[in-house]
Amino acid sequence: MGFFKGLQKPRWAPQSVVSQFASYRDAVIWCWENRLNHGAGEKVDQAICANAIGLPTPQMSRCVKKDSHAPMCLPAEYLADFEAFCGWRAASLFLASRMQLTFLEQVMEERMAVAA
């Protein structure tokens, strides 16, 4: 966790951006493409990020490359550290917005079932 102490707190992505994501993976890719610190190039940055968050480097490439031959979603347990590394909270906001809708749908269904 020492690596992350030197980083700024991640910024919240604008809602206008978050609302455009079609998937969690889109949100992760946006975070990566808009990361605040572009270091020594794409592959080196991927390796540094993977090492910092504890994800195998080949998996990092599959998570953040839009045109990956074997696309993969970033496992949720790495999300907070990934967003800290990138400097943006966009994937978390996307998930929260989806969860809120799901919760509201559940409440509505329960109310309709009681009313029937």
C-alpha positions, 0 to 999 in steps of 0.5 A: 500500500506504500505506493499509493500513499504518494498518489493524489486522491482519485478525481470523480469522473464527470457524470456526462462521461460516466453516462456514456459507458456501455459496460464496466470494461468501457469505464476501466478503459476510459480510466486507463486512457485518461490516467493522470500520469503517462510514464515511460510508455504504454507497456511500461505503465501497464507493468507498473500498474499491474505490479502496484495493484497485484495483477499479473501483467498480461492480464493488465493488458487484456483489461485496458486495451480496447482492441485486445484479442482476448479482452478481460474485465478488471476483477473487482478486487483490483478496482480501488487500487487501479482507480488510485493509480489512474487518478480517476473514479469512473468505473466505480461510478459506473457500477454505482449507477448500475447498482442504484438502478438495479436496487430501484428496480427491485424495490419497484418489483417488491411494491408491485408484488405486495400491491397485487 
